[in-house]
């Protein structure tokens, strides 16, 4: 698709709306958004969401079946493999998980070339899950906050692949066409003309990605700003890096709202430039950066810190973390006497290409915790080493 203004049919975009537009005006904007989203998604996409209510609900009740996935890093094939291993989608990528509650712990961006396709797929599945009586919680990791920061400051997008840059170039071209189609009927572009938000000094090759991911920009606004950075479902807490005692003391809702406000561009640290990461999302103790419970050598995990953090959250018994790739010999595994579950197996081709895997927690942990793994011989299901059910 060409850029805005490249087609003679759009030359009179600023003119008064035509008679057909008078009839179609009420539905035209939604149709154009659906058309562009389908192109971005490479297939069916969820409708563009209504304006978000950013008040976070961080604590949810226990469920019979809870599934969690680690870092996906732009690998659509492995994303699908993990979802199918957990019996959540069929071979047409439709939700078949029923009332299962699933959690993806962040790091969809970087190291792979199909980031947008994954974002649109998971957004659609979240809607399908909710309509089926389940839920699909999608979280942010350190690579989401890094990309928003890079895009807002014009910094080098150091982990983005050439394929990802091409995917965002195609996204921007479709956005421009969408803006032109809306203008034909005298409608505002909405999220279709984002280039003005790109920071000065952004390299030409990175401008499309920056226009999508900077604070308050269309992709960040649609997919990232409202997502939690910490979540509790029954007795299980989820954090991309690790939940520490100071995070629990701040409160899960407050932590999520502070992170969301930064992603929207509403706050920044005193003395820092807009886009600079706040300590909440940047230090070694940040919710998305901590490795306190994820070191492959379990003896290096700070189990005392975890005990203090869990004690501050009513009903919390364990934490599920991603962020740190576990050796293939370990896969999904447990530390701290089963109180820390590590689910980043490095499944993306950009992170080693390990077999896709998911964590399954049944009856809030009382009926066991299992690894669901995609193998050439089929899906395997084994108990997470180091965990035991509390009832038979």
Order of alpha helices (4+ residues) and beta strands (2+ residues): alpha-beta-beta-alpha-beta-alpha-beta-alpha-alpha-alpha-beta-beta-alpha-alpha-alpha-beta-beta-beta-beta-beta-beta
